Amino acid sequence: MTRRPRPGIALTVLAAAQFLIVFNGTSANLALPDAIADLGLPEGLAVWVVSGYLLTFGGLLLLAGRLGDIVGRRRLLLIALTIFGVGATIAGLAPTGEVLVGSRVLQGIGAAGVGPGVLSLLAATFPDPIERRRALGVWGSVASAGAAIGVLGGGALTTWFDWRAVLLINAPLVAILLITIPIFVASVPAVRGTHASVLGAILSVVGIGSLVAGLTMGGEIGWTSPATLTLFAVGVVVLIVFGVLERRSAHPFLPVDLLTRWSSAGGVIAISSAAIAMFPVMFIASVLLQSRLGFEPITAGLMMLPISVATIIGANLAPRLITRTGPVRPLIIGLTAVAAGTAAFSIAAAAGTPLAAFIPATVVFGVGMGLAITSATTLVLSTAAPAETGVASGLLQTGQQLGGAIGLAAITTIASSAATGTGSTDTGYAIGLAVASAVVVIGIIAVAVRTRH
């Protein structure tokens, strides 16, 4: 049974669940190369150790958010954590590559339910706008800390033990959450009268899943390969059909109002454009620190810590600014800082990545990211009705995941092509990051126009 409501403890527990998923995302990426080598996975199967997780995670976020509205958000979160924990345990004990791939797919299914579950429960636990903004600031801070600690923790566990420890450590953490969530987090029952089109659910999963698969596989098998082009075509066509049917459905899977409402549309545009810059910046910065400046992986991870610390600062600054001005102005300020930080990374790459330019870029970029993510989330949830908080959370995180996948795929491809054309890897990275900065500027304009209307 849930005890007397204690919002502070509930926030701690929910933030811990968010931390776990983000920590796993970064720590597992460091451990999986050793796992692939240890189990002797062939190249064709090895790619699915990462891709299988990304496919189920990105493809099911929207569905998971909507299921929370229908079956109850705490129930969904507990089921999702159980699936994630079972998947992590099987992955850590995997005797063969096939078992590892299957368990990573299972982990992705669980992770897809945790993100929207946590966010929608936070919205329900903190109905007061001021308290909700503070809670979202903590949520954003924890997510950033999880990414940084995941890099360091994954490297340490792999070095001191082996790759299995990185996956198995999730099991006791999940067990603690499964005990504490029912005690300290109040149950949010399904909203009466909430229905959703089954066909809409299926089409959303197929459409989004096809796009995620195309983005994931394009870098491995080629962007113009028949398989990649087919996945993109299926994704686009299915999502068009999904949109047409949803507008005509009496019980749409995704309420059409969410996409036409300025707050939710503006928030999704903002977080997607920020993610388009975030994923390639983190990847390229890590590569430059190791290949250009010669840092060891663990040292490179430490050099990336200023981004996470700055993101925490931005996430905690956002609630104060939102209280004074509303979420739109801090959102645009945050996106502007992200664009400026990305441009600074571009200049640093072109100049050979001097630390004197690299470190200030991490601070500006991180503060902007913390402001943008917290403000965008507040903007989306501020006008979401109780019956659609879950699907609004899923939509927001789907936008972030798709934006990140698109950004990483497109910007790294542009950087590679530019490097080939100019004969300079540094110039290629500089051009790629400049394009990412320009995309964020376009996002700023779109948000300003959308919110004005």
ChimeraX attribute file (.defattr): number of C-alpha atoms within 10 A of each C-alpha:
attribute: neighborCount
match mode: 1-to-1
recipient: residues
	/A:1	9
	/A:2	13
	/A:3	10
	/A:4	10
	/A:5	13
	/A:6	13
	/A:7	17
	/A:8	11
	/A:9	15
	/A:10	22
	/A:11	22
	/A:12	17
	/A:13	20
	/A:14	25
	/A:15	22
	/A:16	21
	/A:17	27
	/A:18	23
	/A:19	24
	/A:20	23
	/A:21	24
	/A:22	22
	/A:23	26
	/A:24	25
	/A:25	21
	/A:26	20
	/A:27	26
	/A:28	24
	/A:29	17
	/A:30	23
	/A:31	22
	/A:32	21
	/A:33	14
	/A:34	15
	/A:35	23
	/A:36	20
	/A:37	12
	/A:38	13
	/A:39	15
	/A:40	13
	/A:41	18
	/A:42	11
	/A:43	9
	/A:44	9
	/A:45	15
	/A:46	22
	/A:47	16
	/A:48	21
	/A:49	25
	/A:50	20
	/A:51	21
	/A:52	22
	/A:53	24
	/A:54	26
	/A:55	24
	/A:56	24
	/A:57	27
	/A:58	27
	/A:59	27
	/A:60	25
	/A:61	32
	/A:62	29
	/A:63	24
	/A:64	31
	/A:65	32
	/A:66	30
	/A:67	25
	/A:68	29
	/A:69	27
	/A:70	22
	/A:71	15
	/A:72	19
	/A:73	31
	/A:74	23
	/A:75	18
	/A:76	23
	/A:77	28
	/A:78	21
	/A:79	16
	/A:80	24
	/A:81	28
	/A:82	20
	/A:83	21
	/A:84	27
	/A:85	26
	/A:86	20
	/A:87	25
	/A:88	30
	/A:89	21
	/A:90	21
	/A:91	27
	/A:92	23
	/A:93	15
	/A:94	18
	/A:95	12
	/A:96	15
	/A:97	22
	/A:98	16
	/A:99	16
	/A:100	26
	/A:101	23
	/A:102	19
	/A:103	26
	/A:104	27
	/A:105	26
	/A:106	24
	/A:107	30
	/A:108	31
	/A:109	27
	/A:110	31
	/A:111	34
	/A:112	30
	/A:113	30
	/A:114	29
	/A:115	26
	/A:116	33
	/A:117	35
	/A:118	25
	/A:119	27
	/A:120	26
	/A:121	25
	/A:122	22
	/A:123	24
	/A:124	16
	/A:125	22
	/A:126	18
	/A:127	12
	/A:128	10
	/A:129	15
	/A:130	13
	/A:131	15
	/A:132	20
	/A:133	27
	/A:134	21
	/A:135	25
	/A:136	26
	/A:137	28
	/A:138	20
	/A:139	26
	/A:140	28
	/A:141	24
	/A:142	25
	/A:143	25
	/A:144	26
	/A:145	20
	/A:146	25
	/A:147	22
	/A:148	24
	/A:149	22
	/A:150	26
	/A:151	25
	/A:152	22
	/A:153	22
	/A:154	27
	/A:155	24
	/A:156	17
	/A:157	19
	/A:158	19
	/A:159	12
	/A:160	9
	/A:161	11
	/A:162	16
	/A:163	24
	/A:164	22
	/A:165	18
	/A:166	27
	/A:167	25
	/A:168	19
	/A:169	16
	/A:170	21
	/A:171	19
	/A:172	12
	/A:173	15
	/A:174	22
	/A:175	13
	/A:176	13
	/A:177	19
	/A:178	18
	/A:179	11
	/A:180	16
	/A:181	21
	/A:182	17
	/A:183	18
	/A:184	22
	/A:185	25
	/A:186	21
	/A:187	18
	/A:188	18
	/A:189	14
	/A:190	18
	/A:191	15
	/A:192	9
	/A:193	9
	/A:194	14
	/A:195	16
	/A:196	20
	/A:197	16
	/A:198	12
	/A:199	14
	/A:200	22
	/A:201	21
	/A:202	14
	/A:203	21
	/A:204	24
	/A:205	21
	/A:206	19
	/A:207	25
	/A:208	26
	/A:209	23
	/A:210	24
	/A:211	28
	/A:212	26
	/A:213	24
	/A:214	28
	/A:215	25
	/A:216	23
	/A:217	21
	/A:218	21
	/A:219	15
	/A:220	12
	/A:221	14
	/A:222	13
	/A:223	18
	/A:224	10
	/A:225	11
	/A:226	10
	/A:227	16
	/A:228	22
	/A:229	16
	/A:230	15
	/A:231	20
	/A:232	22
	/A:233	16
	/A:234	18
	/A:235	23
	/A:236	16
	/A:237	12
	/A:238	20
	/A:239	21
	/A:240	14
	/A:241	14
	/A:242	22
	/A:243	17
	/A:244	11
	/A:245	17
	/A:246	20
	/A:247	14
	/A:248	10
	/A:249	16
	/A:250	11
	/A:251	16
	/A:252	20
	/A:253	26
	/A:254	25
	/A:255	16
	/A:256	14
	/A:257	12
	/A:258	19
	/A:259	15
	/A:260	12
	/A:261	16
	/A:262	20
	/A:263	25
	/A:264	27
	/A:265	22
	/A:266	27
	/A:267	29
	/A:268	28
	/A:269	24
	/A:270	32
	/A:271	29
	/A:272	28
	/A:273	32
	/A:274	31
	/A:275	27
	/A:276	27
	/A:277	31
	/A:278	22
	/A:279	20
	/A:280	25
	/A:281	27
	/A:282	14
	/A:283	12
	/A:284	22
	/A:285	23
	/A:286	18
	/A:287	16
	/A:288	19
	/A:289	22
	/A:290	17
	/A:291	11
	/A:292	16
	/A:293	14
	/A:294	12
	/A:295	17
	/A:296	12
	/A:297	17
	/A:298	17
	/A:299	13
	/A:300	20
	/A:301	21
	/A:302	15
	/A:303	18
	/A:304	19
	/A:305	21
	/A:306	21
	/A:307	26
	/A:308	26
	/A:309	20
	/A:310	23
	/A:311	30
	/A:312	26
	/A:313	21
	/A:314	28
	/A:315	32
	/A:316	24
	/A:317	18
	/A:318	30
	/A:319	27
	/A:320	16
	/A:321	17
	/A:322	22
	/A:323	13
	/A:324	10
	/A:325	10
	/A:326	16
	/A:327	26
	/A:328	23
	/A:329	16
	/A:330	25
	/A:331	33
	/A:332	23
	/A:333	18
	/A:334	31
	/A:335	30
	/A:336	23
	/A:337	23
	/A:338	33
	/A:339	30
	/A:340	21
	/A:341	27
	/A:342	28
	/A:343	22
	/A:344	24
	/A:345	28
	/A:346	29
	/A:347	23
	/A:348	22
	/A:349	25
	/A:350	18
	/A:351	13
	/A:352	17
	/A:353	21
	/A:354	15
	/A:355	13
	/A:356	9
	/A:357	16
	/A:358	21
	/A:359	19
	/A:360	16
	/A:361	24
	/A:362	28
	/A:363	23
	/A:364	24
	/A:365	32
	/A:366	29
	/A:367	29
	/A:368	31
	/A:369	36
	/A:370	31
	/A:371	33
	/A:372	32
	/A:373	29
	/A:374	32
	/A:375	31
	/A:376	28
	/A:377	27
	/A:378	27
	/A:379	23
	/A:380	24
	/A:381	24
	/A:382	18
	/A:383	16
	/A:384	20
	/A:385	11
	/A:386	15
	/A:387	18
	/A:388	23
	/A:389	28
	/A:390	32
	/A:391	28
	/A:392	30
	/A:393	30
	/A:394	29
	/A:395	26
	/A:396	27
	/A:397	24
	/A:398	26
	/A:399	23
	/A:400	24
	/A:401	23
	/A:402	21
	/A:403	24
	/A:404	23
	/A:405	25
	/A:406	24
	/A:407	27
	/A:408	26
	/A:409	21
	/A:410	21
	/A:411	26
	/A:412	22
	/A:413	18
	/A:414	19
	/A:415	23
	/A:416	18
	/A:417	17
	/A:418	20
	/A:419	19
	/A:420	13
	/A:421	12
	/A:422	11
	/A:423	11
	/A:424	14
	/A:425	21
	/A:426	23
	/A:427	23
	/A:428	26
	/A:429	31
	/A:430	28
	/A:431	25
	/A:432	28
	/A:433	29
	/A:434	22
	/A:435	21
	/A:436	31
	/A:437	28
	/A:438	18
	/A:439	18
	/A:440	27
	/A:441	20
	/A:442	16
	/A:443	24
	/A:444	24
	/A:445	14
	/A:446	17
	/A:447	25
	/A:448	17
	/A:449	12
	/A:450	17
	/A:451	16
	/A:452	10
	/A:453	8
